[in-house]
Structure formats: structure tokens, C-alpha cells
């Protein structure tokens, strides 16, 4: 059979890894795909010293790759939104199948891109966009297709997990660890995407769509970063038997879909609490299968290339398949997406860790617990640290409650004369 010709746009960390894996494992890959896969052309603004492109056509014009009549599959690895969107839409318009690792692109423009792909009868594959080398898209979209998914929760940003792990285990400084993550090629071009949870929200938006069969709705995701987490919170969490992880959580409820990324207290014995460094992990709870866990490297050149190349192989296998028999982009048939709303954060339900600074005098604790009681908030545990200071830290762990009730309770606690400053709130998931 004729070889399949691939054009790679972008030769950075993931582009370089993809080129090298395709070359190194060419025989093994073609035995799986059933056809030889050739890198026909590379489009990159600059060379990558870790990649030997000798013998491959290289252009500085990535759009030349998207329009090259020889090419069957365009692999978009340039990142970003606008140029990537134009590139992918140009490739689709020219009848190319597309493989991308660009979660921002899919989370923000995926609905438009899939519609264009549907019209041109081409595939757009994006496994590498979520959790690096872990085949989580394939697992949910195909492996769990018998299930009604109840919820999923994951550590889906390697940089953030790397930072939290190094801070906890080695007491390292936030900025110092972030610099290392950038040097290792884990961090986004704008690292605030990693630490403020935007990258994780892009990935969660995609997972939520394929799990619940809803259109991609990144703008409705609630996003909170890890930059406000202090070592005190890490220590108090430990005293209570929890670890702090930056989680993406999406849950089906009767009134809609929860879609949120935030620092989270997770019981120390939970599998997710023990996922460290740059590793990612996602737990998916399905009604038939129960809980399943997917774990692996969430970033880096070759782990991400592993997912890109698997997508290329998948596309090669579907080249001859009838379009109606292909796996739908968002797991559910395009006409079968549900209009279940994504809930505003105030309507999400969670347990909470609260830390406040209260004056050491009679009645203070009673006033705080009365406020919680009035909002129907059950207390799970309280720690009050006796110090010689007039203000003492009080840590409260609550049971589950609607976020709006917790907002009202926090406002009332902060208004107490005996409480100084704001109340620190971290959500808790028992998983
Ligand atoms: N910046 C991302 C991360 C890269 O740290 O997880 C992989 O998507």
C-alpha cells in the first residue's frame, strides 16, 4: 500500500519528540498502522538542535505544509490560538486530516473545527492535548463507551504538580521550581497558564465534553490557581490526613455539569494524593465499570509524542473507513450532544477546608460555628492552635454544601469582630 505522508508543523519540544519517535520506531509503527508513515515535510520557524532533519524537506512557512498536495495528515504542534486555528482550518479546507497536541485550540475552537472537519470528511485527533502520554481520550471515548460517566477528577498539569511536589518534599521556592519546569520543556509558553489552572481547565473542558457528551465550553469552567497555597495550609492539611493537589473535577449532577479546576484537599490514602512530580493521573467513575485510574507522564517531548504518534496511527487506520463508522470527535455522534448546562461555581457542591485567624477569647468559636450551623453546614473537624498571640489560627473541615451557602457563611465569619483578615478556603474531595 502507498505510504501515508505526514507534515509536521512546529519543531519545538513536542514536534522534535514526534519527529524522533516516528523515525526511531518507524518499522514498529508501520507494522501497527498497516502502512509506512513518512514525514514528507516539516514547517518550523527555527531548527531544533535535538532533531536531525537531514533528508526531510524543511520550510519556514507552516501554511505551505497545510496546502502541500502530497501531504495526507497535518500535525499541528505550534501551540497558541489564532495562527494554530488558521493553520488547522486551512489544512481541513485542503482535505487533510489533522493531529494536534493543542488543548487550548481544541477547548476554545474545537466546536468550530470539528464542524469544519465533519463537512470535509476528515479526522481531527487530539489525544496529546490532555495528560501528555496517557491515552485518556481513547479510554473515555472508546474503552468506557458502555458507561454513563458519573464524574472524573484528575491532576492534569504536570508543571503545577511538579511545583507542589517539590515545594512539599524539598521545601523549594515556587519560582525556582517553575524555572526548572520551563527548562525541562514542561511549562506552557506563558507559565501562568500552568500555575493559574488555565491549561488544566482547557484539558478538563475536553474531558468533560467527551465524558458527558456536551459541546466544548471552556468559558464556563471555574479556574483557580495554586499561587495562594502556603506551607501552613500544606501542613494543616497533613495534620488532618490530606494532601493538597491541583485538581480538575467534572461531575454530572441532576441540574447540570460541574466543571472546575482548583487546589483541593485529597485524603492522603487516595491514589491521586500520591501522584507526584510531573506525573498526571485521571480517575473516571462510570456506572458500569466503577472507578478506573489512568496514570503517566503528563508533559515532556517523547511522552507527548507517544500520544501524537498514536493519533497518527489511528488516522492512518481510518483512512479507508466509512466516515459514519469513525469514532466521533467528541465521543457522541455530532447530532446527539446534550444541552445539559455547565453549572456556575455557586451551584457546585463540595466539602471545604477553612483557615481563619480568630481572637483568643470566649465565644469566638461559638460565633463561628453558629454561622456555619445557620447555613446547614456540618463540621467534620476543627483544629485550634493555642499560641501566646492574641489571634490564633482556626482550621475547620466541613461536610459537603452548595458553594453559595459557603460564600454566605464566609462573608458572615469575616464580618465578625473577633476574626481578622479573610478566611482561606480550599475545596475538599473525598474521591
Ligand atoms: N504545560 C503542560 C503541563 C504541558 O505542564 O502539563 C502538557 O500539556
Boltz pocket constraint, residues with backbone or C-beta under 6 A from the ligand:
constraints:
  - pocket:
      binder: B
      contacts: [[A, 128], [A, 129], [A, 131], [A, 132], [A, 156], [A, 157], [A, 158], [A, 159], [A, 160], [A, 185], [A, 186], [A, 187], [A, 188], [A, 194], [A, 199], [A, 298], [A, 299], [A, 300]]
      max_distance: 6.0
